[in-house]
Amino acid sequence: MSRTIPTATDGARRTRHRARRVEPLYYLFLLPSLVLFTLAITLPGVIGIFFSFTDSIGIGDWHFTGLTNYIALFSDPAILQSYLFTFGFSVATVIVVNVVAFLLAVGLISRVRFKTGLRTVFVIPMVVSGIIIAYVFNFLFSNSLPALGDALGISWLQTSLLANPDLAWVAIVIVTAWQAIPGTLLIYIAGLLAVPGDVYEAADLDGASKTQQMLRITLPLVAGYVVINFILGFKGFLNAYDIIVGLTNGGPGTSTRSIALSIIGGFNGGDYAYQMANATIFFVVAIIISLLQLSLTRGRNQLS
């Protein structure tokens, strides 16, 4: 009687099968988190999308209105202004955050004194509540800086930035960047420390300047970290709410009214169904950005 001799391919196939097998006990541990996620996030989201096709005000009777809310959104100048502000603010902030964080990271991994202590100091804003930061900077912009402008005779500084419809967004960018830089800084430090030192030694022997090393060695080798920081930062800034509430509450007028501020304000103002349609569109935008993030980071990992 002939016997089948196991081959290396069969052994590898059995190994992969065992590696893919998941113990049923793992699903039992996953069940509580899955139930909580479904009840706290998925179910309310589905209910909200359902009510976006109605005229509900959050309580009481309601009727189906089809796509009426969605059609009205695209012709509402206040909603369009909130999207324009949010995307413009997010682009400006993500650029400021990444440029400053990258330069700080380069400085904090170089041979400077007290770099360990400096890293700790720069991380502090990350652990402070955004609303507290906003109220502190609100006092600075509204009182301290105008007083300093009066003392120095600087006319443009004598008026609070928060009261200027054309410049209030600058104050929001400054405060948001001040809080967001530490998290981005830590990612850049990790990326820069992963670059082999031999590469820079070889560049020194070839006579490359520090600027050339930065542009031709450092940036290409940490490009994956740059992509991740830009996409994660942009997606996070789209949800800007607490700092805007503490600084301007969407003013002056509606010049700094973000999408999140519009949605939450609508919930409290009787526009529940209308703002649920707005939230649904915003959710779709977030999904598109997340898919973009996955495609870019997956491609980056394959290249590296």
Backbone hydrogen bonds in HBPLUS format (Angstrom, degrees):
<---DONOR---> <-ACCEPTOR-->    atom                        ^
c    i                          cat <-CA-CA->   ^        H-A-AA   ^      H-
h    n   atom  resd res      DA  || num        DHA   H-A  angle D-A-AA Bond
n    s   type  num  typ     dist DA aas  dist angle  dist       angle   num
A0011-GLY N   A0007-THR O   3.13 MM   4  6.48 157.0  2.19 146.5 152.7     1
A0012-ALA N   A0008-ALA O   2.95 MM   4  6.17 156.8  2.00 146.4 152.3     2
A0013-ARG N   A0009-THR O   2.90 MM   4  6.13 151.2  1.99 145.5 153.8     3
A0014-ARG N   A0010-ASP O   2.98 MM   4  6.26 159.1  2.02 150.4 155.1     4
A0015-THR N   A0011-GLY O   2.99 MM   4  6.19 152.1  2.07 143.9 151.9     5
A0016-ARG N   A0012-ALA O   2.95 MM   4  6.21 157.3  2.00 148.2 153.3     6
A0017-HIS N   A0013-ARG O   2.96 MM   4  6.20 150.9  2.05 144.1 152.7     7
A0018-ARG N   A0014-ARG O   2.97 MM   4  6.23 157.4  2.03 148.1 153.1     8
A0019-ALA N   A0015-THR O   2.92 MM   4  6.14 148.6  2.02 142.4 152.0     9
A0020-ARG N   A0016-ARG O   2.97 MM   4  6.18 142.8  2.11 143.3 152.1    10
A0021-ARG N   A0018-ARG O   3.31 MM   3  5.18 140.5  2.48  93.0 103.8    11
A0026-TYR N   A0023-GLU O   3.03 MM   3  5.70 147.1  2.14 118.9 126.5    12
A0027-TYR N   A0024-PRO O   3.11 MM   3  5.42 125.9  2.41 103.9 116.4    13
A0028-LEU N   A0024-PRO O   3.37 MM   4  6.80 145.4  2.49 142.9 152.3    14
A0028-LEU N   A0025-LEU O   3.12 MM   3  5.06 122.3  2.47  92.0 106.7    15
A0029-PHE N   A0025-LEU O   3.21 MM   4  6.61 150.0  2.30 147.1 153.7    16
A0030-LEU N   A0026-TYR O   3.00 MM   4  6.26 138.8  2.17 139.8 152.1    17
A0031-LEU N   A0027-TYR O   2.99 MM   4  6.10 131.2  2.23 141.2 152.3    18
A0034-LEU N   A0030-LEU O   3.01 MM   4  6.20 157.4  2.06 155.9 163.2    19
A0035-VAL N   A0031-LEU O   2.88 MM   4  6.07 158.7  1.92 160.1 165.2    20
A0036-LEU N   A0032-PRO O   2.98 MM   4  6.19 167.9  2.00 151.9 155.0    21
A0037-PHE N   A0033-SER O   2.89 MM   4  5.98 160.6  1.92 146.9 152.8    22
A0038-THR N   A0034-LEU O   2.96 MM   4  6.07 154.4  2.02 142.0 149.2    23
A0039-LEU N   A0035-VAL O   2.93 MM   4  6.14 164.2  1.96 154.4 158.2    24
A0040-ALA N   A0036-LEU O   2.84 MM   4  5.80 158.4  1.89 149.9 156.1    25
A0041-ILE N   A0037-PHE O   2.92 MM   4  5.44 147.5  2.03 136.4 143.5    26
A0042-THR N   A0037-PHE O   3.13 MM   5  6.53 159.6  2.17 146.4 152.0    27
A0043-LEU N   A0038-THR O   2.75 MM   5  5.71 169.1  1.76 161.6 162.9    28
A0045-GLY N   A0041-ILE O   3.02 MM   4  6.03 151.1  2.11 145.5 154.2    29
A0046-VAL N   A0042-THR O   2.95 MM   4  6.23 157.4  2.00 155.4 161.0    30
A0047-ILE N   A0043-LEU O   2.99 MM   4  6.20 162.8  2.02 155.0 159.8    31
A0048-GLY N   A0044-PRO O   2.87 MM   4  6.00 155.1  1.93 144.2 151.4    32
A0049-ILE N   A0045-GLY O   2.96 MM   4  6.23 158.9  2.01 149.0 154.1    33
A0050-PHE N   A0046-VAL O   2.99 MM   4  6.23 154.8  2.05 145.1 152.3    34
A0051-PHE N   A0047-ILE O   2.99 MM   4  6.30 160.3  2.03 152.5 156.6    35
A0052-SER N   A0048-GLY O   3.02 MM   4  6.24 122.5  2.37 138.8 153.9    36
A0052-SER N   A0049-ILE O   3.19 MM   3  5.10 140.7  2.35  94.0 105.4    37
A0053-PHE N   A0050-PHE O   3.24 MM   3  5.96 166.8  2.25 116.7 120.7    38
A0054-THR N   A0051-PHE O   3.08 MM   3  5.13 151.9  2.17 114.0 112.8    39
A0065-THR N   A0053-PHE O   2.79 MM  12  5.63 173.5  1.80 140.0 142.2    40
A0055-ASP N   A0063-HIS O   3.02 MM   8  5.73 128.9  2.29 146.5 161.5    41
A0273-ALA N   A0056-SER O   3.10 MM 217  5.29 153.6  2.17 159.2 152.7    42
A0068-THR N   A0065-THR O   3.34 MM   3  5.75 159.4  2.38 123.6 129.1    43
A0071-ILE N   A0067-LEU O   2.91 MM   4  6.12 161.7  1.94 161.3 166.5    44
A0072-ALA N   A0068-THR O   2.97 MM   4  6.16 158.3  2.02 149.5 155.6    45
A0073-LEU N   A0069-ASN O   3.02 MM   4  6.21 142.7  2.16 140.3 149.9    46
A0075-SER N   A0072-ALA O   3.19 MM   3  5.33 152.7  2.26 103.0 111.2    47
A0076-ASP N   A0073-LEU O   3.17 MM   3  5.15 167.2  2.19 106.4 109.7    48
A0080-LEU N   A0076-ASP O   3.05 MM   4  6.32 168.4  2.06 158.4 161.9    49
A0081-GLN N   A0077-PRO O   2.86 MM   4  5.92 149.5  1.95 140.8 149.1    50
A0082-SER N   A0078-ALA O   3.04 MM   4  6.26 148.9  2.14 139.5 147.4    51
A0083-TYR N   A0079-ILE O   3.03 MM   4  6.38 154.2  2.10 152.0 158.4    52
A0084-LEU N   A0080-LEU O   2.95 MM   4  6.14 158.3  1.99 145.4 152.0    53
A0085-PHE N   A0081-GLN O   2.85 MM   4  6.03 163.6  1.88 150.7 155.0    54
A0086-THR N   A0082-SER O   2.93 MM   4  5.98 163.8  1.96 142.6 147.9    55
A0087-PHE N   A0083-TYR O   2.98 MM   4  6.07 169.9  1.99 152.1 154.5    56
A0088-GLY N   A0084-LEU O   3.00 MM   4  6.02 160.8  2.04 145.2 151.4    57
A0089-PHE N   A0085-PHE O   2.76 MM   4  5.81 165.9  1.78 154.9 159.6    58
A0090-SER N   A0086-THR O   2.91 MM   4  5.98 155.7  1.97 141.8 148.9    59
A0091-VAL N   A0087-PHE O   3.00 MM   4  6.16 161.1  2.03 148.4 152.6    60
A0092-ALA N   A0088-GLY O   3.04 MM   4  6.23 171.7  2.05 153.5 155.8    61
A0093-THR N   A0089-PHE O   2.89 MM   4  5.98 163.6  1.92 151.0 156.1    62
A0094-VAL N   A0090-SER O   2.93 MM   4  5.96 163.7  1.96 147.6 152.3    63
A0095-ILE N   A0091-VAL O   3.20 MM   4  6.33 152.7  2.28 145.7 152.3    64
A0096-VAL N   A0092-ALA O   3.11 MM   4  6.34 167.2  2.13 149.9 153.3    65
A0097-VAL N   A0093-THR O   2.83 MM   4  5.95 171.0  1.84 158.5 161.3    66
A0098-ASN N   A0094-VAL O   3.12 MM   4  6.05 164.5  2.14 138.2 142.6    67
A0099-VAL N   A0095-ILE O   3.01 MM   4  6.09 164.3  2.04 152.6 157.2    68
A0100-VAL N   A0096-VAL O   3.04 MM   4  6.08 172.1  2.05 153.9 156.3    69
A0101-ALA N   A0097-VAL O   2.87 MM   4  5.83 161.4  1.91 147.1 153.4    70
A0102-PHE N   A0098-ASN O   2.94 MM   4  5.82 156.3  2.00 138.4 145.1    71
A0103-LEU N   A0099-VAL O   3.12 MM   4  6.30 166.0  2.14 148.9 152.6    72
A0104-LEU N   A0100-VAL O   2.94 MM   4  6.12 159.5  1.98 151.1 157.3    73
A0105-ALA N   A0101-ALA O   2.85 MM   4  5.99 153.8  1.92 144.9 152.5    74
A0106-VAL N   A0102-PHE O   2.96 MM   4  6.23 157.7  2.01 151.1 156.4    75
A0107-GLY N   A0103-LEU O   3.06 MM   4  6.31 155.2  2.13 143.3 150.0    76
A0108-LEU N   A0104-LEU O   2.81 MM   4  6.03 150.8  1.90 150.0 158.6    77
A0109-ILE N   A0105-ALA O   3.15 MM   4  6.30 126.9  2.45 144.0 154.0    78
A0110-SER N   A0107-GLY O   3.34 MM   3  5.30 152.2  2.43  97.2 105.2    79
A0112-VAL N   A0110-SER O   2.90 MM   2  5.77 128.3  2.18 110.5  94.8    80
A0118-LEU N   A0114-PHE O   2.90 MM   4  6.14 154.7  1.97 152.2 160.3    81
A0119-ARG N   A0115-LYS O   2.97 MM   4  6.11 150.0  2.06 140.6 147.5    82
A0120-THR N   A0116-THR O   3.28 MM   4  6.60 152.0  2.36 141.7 148.3    83
A0121-VAL N   A0117-GLY O   3.04 MM   4  6.37 156.3  2.10 147.6 154.0    84
A0122-PHE N   A0118-LEU O   2.96 MM   4  6.17 163.3  1.99 154.9 158.5    85
A0123-VAL N   A0119-ARG O   3.24 MM   4  6.35 131.2  2.50 137.1 148.2    86
A0123-VAL N   A0120-THR O   3.24 MM   3  5.29 138.2  2.43  96.9 108.2    87
A0124-ILE N   A0121-VAL O   3.28 MM   3  5.52 149.6  2.38 104.7 112.9    88
A0126-MET N   A0123-VAL O   3.04 MM   3  5.69 146.3  2.15 120.6 129.8    89
A0127-VAL N   A0124-ILE O   3.04 MM   3  5.75 153.1  2.11 125.4 131.4    90
A0128-VAL N   A0125-PRO O   3.40 MM   3  5.39 165.4  2.43 102.9 107.1    91
A0133-ILE N   A0129-SER O   3.08 MM   4  6.39 163.9  2.11 153.7 158.1    92
A0134-ALA N   A0130-GLY O   2.91 MM   4  6.10 155.1  1.97 145.6 152.8    93
A0135-TYR N   A0131-ILE O   3.06 MM   4  6.27 156.8  2.12 143.5 148.4    94
A0136-VAL N   A0132-ILE O   3.05 MM   4  6.29 157.3  2.10 151.4 157.7    95
A0137-PHE N   A0133-ILE O   2.99 MM   4  6.22 168.2  2.00 155.1 158.0    96
A0138-ASN N   A0134-ALA O   2.79 MM   4  5.89 139.9  1.95 141.1 153.6    97
A0139-PHE N   A0135-TYR O   3.14 MM   4  6.39 153.1  2.22 142.0 146.4    98
A0140-LEU N   A0136-VAL O   3.14 MM   4  6.50 153.9  2.21 142.2 149.8    99
A0141-PHE N   A0137-PHE O   2.82 MM   4  6.00 168.9  1.83 155.4 157.2   100
A0142-SER N   A0138-ASN O   2.92 MM   4  5.90 151.1  2.00 143.5 151.9   101
A0143-ASN N   A0139-PHE O   2.84 MM   4  5.58 145.6  1.96 143.9 150.4   102
A0144-SER N   A0139-PHE O   3.41 MM   5  6.84 154.9  2.48 139.1 145.9   103
A0145-LEU N   A0140-LEU O   2.85 MM   5  5.91 174.5  1.85 167.5 165.6   104
A0147-ALA N   A0143-ASN O   3.05 MM   4  6.11 156.2  2.11 146.9 153.9   105
A0148-LEU N   A0144-SER O   2.92 MM   4  6.18 152.0  2.00 147.8 156.2   106
A0149-GLY N   A0145-LEU O   2.82 MM   4  6.07 151.6  1.90 149.3 157.8   107
A0150-ASP N   A0146-PRO O   2.91 MM   4  6.19 150.8  2.00 146.1 153.3   108
A0151-ALA N   A0147-ALA O   3.02 MM   4  6.26 157.4  2.07 145.4 151.3   109
A0152-LEU N   A0148-LEU O   2.97 MM   4  6.15 151.5  2.05 147.5 154.9   110
A0153-GLY N   A0149-GLY O   2.82 MM   4  5.64 118.6  2.20 136.3 150.8   111
A0154-ILE N   A0149-GLY O   2.91 MM   5  4.79 142.3  2.05 138.2 144.1   112
A0157-LEU N   A0154-ILE O   3.29 MM   3  5.58 140.9  2.45 103.9 114.4   113
A0158-GLN N   A0155-SER O   3.13 MM   3  5.33 154.5  2.20 105.8 113.6   114
A0163-ALA N   A0160-SER O   3.17 MM   3  5.53 156.2  2.23 107.5 114.3   115
A0164-ASN N   A0161-LEU O   3.14 MM   3  5.33 163.0  2.17 108.7 113.8   116
A0167-LEU N   A0164-ASN O   3.10 MM   3  5.35 144.3  2.24 107.7 117.7   117
A0168-ALA N   A0164-ASN O   2.87 MM   4  5.56 134.6  2.08 165.9 168.6   118
A0170-VAL N   A0167-LEU O   2.96 MM   3  5.34 136.6  2.16 107.3 119.1   119
A0172-ILE N   A0168-ALA O   3.24 MM   4  6.65 154.2  2.31 146.2 153.3   120
A0173-VAL N   A0169-TRP O   2.93 MM   4  6.19 154.4  1.99 147.4 154.2   121
A0174-ILE N   A0170-VAL O   2.96 MM   4  6.23 159.0  2.00 150.3 155.8   122
A0175-VAL N   A0171-ALA O   3.05 MM   4  6.29 168.8  2.07 153.7 155.5   123
A0176-THR N   A0172-ILE O   2.93 MM   4  5.97 166.3  1.95 150.2 154.8   124
A0177-ALA N   A0173-VAL O   2.88 MM   4  5.88 160.8  1.91 147.2 153.2   125
A0178-TRP N   A0174-ILE O   2.95 MM   4  6.10 150.2  2.04 142.2 150.9   126
A0179-GLN N   A0175-VAL O   3.20 MM   4  6.52 146.1  2.32 145.5 152.8   127
A0180-ALA N   A0176-THR O   2.94 MM   4  6.11 149.6  2.03 146.7 156.2   128
A0181-ILE N   A0177-ALA O   2.90 MM   4  5.69 149.6  2.00 153.9 155.5   129
A0185-LEU N   A0181-ILE O   2.75 MM   4  5.83 153.7  1.82 158.2 167.3   130
A0186-LEU N   A0182-PRO O   3.02 MM   4  6.29 153.7  2.09 151.9 156.3   131
A0187-ILE N   A0183-GLY O   3.41 MM   4  6.71 155.4  2.48 142.3 147.8   132
A0188-TYR N   A0184-THR O   3.06 MM   4  6.36 158.5  2.10 151.5 157.4   133
A0189-ILE N   A0185-LEU O   2.88 MM   4  6.13 154.8  1.94 151.4 158.9   134
A0190-ALA N   A0186-LEU O   3.05 MM   4  6.28 160.2  2.09 145.7 150.4   135
A0191-GLY N   A0187-ILE O   3.01 MM   4  6.28 154.1  2.07 144.4 151.7   136
A0192-LEU N   A0188-TYR O   2.83 MM   4  6.03 162.4  1.86 154.2 158.4   137
A0193-LEU N   A0189-ILE O   2.93 MM   4  6.05 155.5  1.99 150.2 156.6   138
A0194-ALA N   A0191-GLY O   3.20 MM   3  5.21 138.0  2.38  94.9 106.6   139
A0195-VAL N   A0192-LEU O   3.25 MM   3  5.45 157.6  2.31 103.5 110.1   140
A0199-VAL N   A0196-PRO O   3.31 MM   3  5.83 146.7  2.43 107.7 115.0   141
A0201-GLU N   A0197-GLY O   3.13 MM   4  6.47 154.4  2.20 149.0 156.7   142
A0202-ALA N   A0198-ASP O   2.93 MM   4  6.14 157.1  1.98 147.6 152.9   143
A0203-ALA N   A0199-VAL O   3.05 MM   4  6.28 150.0  2.14 139.3 148.0   144
A0204-ASP N   A0200-TYR O   2.86 MM   4  6.12 152.0  1.94 147.2 154.3   145
A0205-LEU N   A0201-GLU O   3.06 MM   4  6.34 155.5  2.12 145.2 151.3   146
A0206-ASP N   A0202-ALA O   3.07 MM   4  6.34 138.9  2.24 139.2 150.2   147
A0206-ASP N   A0203-ALA O   3.15 MM   3  5.02 124.6  2.47  90.7 105.1   148
A0208-ALA N   A0203-ALA O   2.96 MM   5  5.36 166.5  1.98 155.7 151.2   149
A0207-GLY N   A0204-ASP O   3.00 MM   3  5.06 156.0  2.06 102.7 110.0   150
A0213-GLN N   A0209-SER O   2.90 MM   4  6.19 155.9  1.96 151.0 158.2   151
A0214-MET N   A0210-LYS O   2.93 MM   4  6.13 150.4  2.02 143.4 151.3   152
A0215-LEU N   A0211-THR O   3.00 MM   4  6.24 161.4  2.03 152.1 156.1   153
A0216-ARG N   A0212-GLN O   2.84 MM   4  5.74 160.3  1.88 150.6 156.3   154
A0217-ILE N   A0213-GLN O   2.92 MM   4  5.07 139.6  2.09 127.8 134.5   155
A0218-THR N   A0213-GLN O   2.93 MM   5  6.34 162.1  1.96 156.7 162.5   156
A0219-LEU N   A0214-MET O   3.03 MM   5  6.11 167.0  2.05 158.4 160.8   157
A0221-LEU N   A0217-ILE O   3.13 MM   4  6.16 157.2  2.19 148.5 155.1   158
A0222-VAL N   A0218-THR O   3.03 MM   4  6.22 137.7  2.22 152.1 163.8   159
A0223-ALA N   A0220-PRO O   3.44 MM   3  5.09 164.3  2.47  98.0  99.9   160
A0225-TYR N   A0222-VAL O   3.02 MM   3  5.33 122.6  2.36 104.7 118.6   161
A0226-VAL N   A0222-VAL O   3.07 MM   4  6.46 151.0  2.16 150.4 159.3   162
A0227-VAL N   A0223-ALA O   2.98 MM   4  6.27 160.1  2.02 153.1 157.1   163
A0228-ILE N   A0224-GLY O   3.09 MM   4  6.30 163.7  2.12 145.9 150.1   164
A0229-ASN N   A0225-TYR O   2.91 MM   4  6.05 165.8  1.94 149.0 153.2   165
A0230-PHE N   A0226-VAL O   2.92 MM   4  6.08 159.7  1.96 151.3 156.8   166
A0231-ILE N   A0227-VAL O   3.04 MM   4  6.20 169.8  2.06 153.7 156.2   167
A0232-LEU N   A0228-ILE O   2.91 MM   4  5.92 168.1  1.93 155.1 158.7   168
A0233-GLY N   A0229-ASN O   2.89 MM   4  5.65 152.3  1.97 134.9 144.0   169
A0234-PHE N   A0230-PHE O   2.93 MM   4  5.96 162.1  1.96 142.8 148.3   170
A0235-LYS N   A0231-ILE O   2.97 MM   4  6.09 165.7  1.99 150.8 154.9   171
A0236-GLY N   A0232-LEU O   2.94 MM   4  6.07 150.4  2.03 143.4 151.8   172
A0237-PHE N   A0233-GLY O   2.89 MM   4  6.10 156.9  1.95 153.6 159.5   173
A0238-LEU N   A0234-PHE O   3.19 MM   4  6.37 134.5  2.40 141.6 152.1   174
A0239-ASN N   A0236-GLY O   3.12 MM   3  5.64 152.1  2.20 110.1 117.7   175
A0240-ALA N   A0237-PHE O   3.13 MM   3  5.17 154.8  2.20 114.5 113.3   176
A0245-VAL N   A0241-TYR O   2.88 MM   4  6.13 157.2  1.93 156.9 164.3   177
A0246-GLY N   A0242-ASP O   2.99 MM   4  6.21 160.3  2.02 149.3 154.2   178
A0247-LEU N   A0243-ILE O   2.99 MM   4  6.09 138.4  2.17 141.3 151.9   179
A0248-THR N   A0244-ILE O   2.90 MM   4  5.68 151.5  1.98 147.2 154.3   180
A0249-ASN N   A0244-ILE O   2.75 MM   5  5.63 155.2  1.81 148.1 146.8   181
A0251-GLY N   A0248-THR O   3.01 MM   3  5.06 166.5  2.03 109.9 112.8   182
A0256-THR N   A0250-GLY O   3.17 MM   6  4.50 153.8  2.24 122.6 121.4   183
A0255-SER N   A0252-PRO O   3.18 MM   3  5.88 170.2  2.19 135.7 137.7   184
A0257-ARG N   A0254-THR O   3.41 MM   3  5.17 161.6  2.44 109.8 106.4   185
A0262-SER N   A0258-SER O   3.01 MM   4  6.24 151.7  2.09 144.0 151.5   186
A0263-ILE N   A0259-ILE O   2.93 MM   4  6.22 159.7  1.98 155.0 160.4   187
A0264-ILE N   A0260-ALA O   3.01 MM   4  6.16 176.8  2.01 154.9 155.7   188
A0265-GLY N   A0261-LEU O   2.93 MM   4  5.85 154.4  1.99 139.4 147.7   189
A0266-GLY N   A0262-SER O   2.93 MM   4  6.01 145.4  2.06 139.8 148.7   190
A0267-PHE N   A0263-ILE O   3.11 MM   4  6.44 146.2  2.23 145.2 154.0   191
A0268-ASN N   A0264-ILE O   3.31 MM   4  6.64 152.4  2.39 145.8 151.5   192
A0269-GLY N   A0265-GLY O   3.02 MM   4  6.09 123.4  2.35 133.8 149.2   193
A0271-ASP N   A0266-GLY O   2.94 MM   5  4.82 146.8  2.06 151.2 150.1   194
A0275-GLN N   A0271-ASP O   2.87 MM   4  5.96 167.3  1.88 160.2 163.4   195
A0276-MET N   A0272-TYR O   2.84 MM   4  6.00 136.9  2.03 144.3 157.5   196
A0277-ALA N   A0273-ALA O   3.06 MM   4  6.35 145.4  2.18 142.8 150.4   197
A0278-ASN N   A0274-TYR O   3.16 MM   4  6.54 148.2  2.27 135.9 144.9   198
A0279-ALA N   A0275-GLN O   2.75 MM   4  5.99 152.9  1.82 142.5 149.9   199
A0280-THR N   A0276-MET O   2.89 MM   4  6.06 145.3  2.01 139.6 148.7   200
A0281-ILE N   A0277-ALA O   3.07 MM   4  6.36 161.1  2.11 148.7 152.5   201
A0282-PHE N   A0278-ASN O   2.97 MM   4  6.21 158.1  2.02 147.1 153.9   202
A0283-PHE N   A0279-ALA O   2.83 MM   4  6.00 144.4  1.95 140.4 150.3   203
A0284-VAL N   A0280-THR O   3.00 MM   4  6.34 152.7  2.08 147.8 154.3   204
A0285-VAL N   A0281-ILE O   3.01 MM   4  6.35 154.7  2.08 148.0 154.9   205
A0286-ALA N   A0282-PHE O   2.97 MM   4  6.27 154.8  2.03 145.7 152.2   206
A0287-ILE N   A0283-PHE O   2.94 MM   4  6.25 150.4  2.03 147.0 155.2   207
A0288-ILE N   A0284-VAL O   3.00 MM   4  6.29 158.3  2.04 150.1 155.3   208
A0289-ILE N   A0285-VAL O   3.03 MM   4  6.33 159.0  2.08 150.1 155.6   209
A0290-SER N   A0286-ALA O   2.92 MM   4  6.12 151.6  2.00 144.1 152.3   210
A0291-LEU N   A0287-ILE O   2.90 MM   4  6.19 156.0  1.96 151.8 157.7   211
A0292-LEU N   A0288-ILE O   2.96 MM   4  6.22 152.3  2.04 144.9 152.9   212
A0293-GLN N   A0289-ILE O   2.87 MM   4  6.13 152.2  1.95 144.1 152.1   213
A0294-LEU N   A0290-SER O   2.94 MM   4  6.26 158.5  1.99 149.5 154.3   214
A0295-SER N   A0291-LEU O   2.99 MM   4  6.22 161.9  2.03 148.7 153.3   215
A0296-LEU N   A0292-LEU O   2.97 MM   4  6.14 162.6  2.00 152.2 156.8   216
A0297-THR N   A0293-GLN O   2.93 MM   4  6.04 170.2  1.94 156.1 159.2   217
A0298-ARG N   A0294-LEU O   2.91 MM   4  5.85 153.3  1.98 142.4 150.3   218
A0299-GLY N   A0295-SER O   3.10 MM   4  6.15 158.0  2.15 139.0 144.9   219
A0300-ARG N   A0296-LEU O   2.97 MM   4  6.16 149.5  2.06 141.5 150.5   220
A0301-ASN N   A0297-THR O   2.92 MM   4  6.13 153.5  1.99 145.5 151.7   221
A0302-GLN N   A0298-ARG O   3.04 MM   4  6.30 149.7  2.13 144.0 152.1   222
A0303-LEU N   A0299-GLY O   3.10 MM   4  6.35 142.9  2.25 140.3 149.8   223
A0304-SER N   A0300-ARG O   3.09 MM   4  6.30 141.7  2.25 141.8 152.1   224
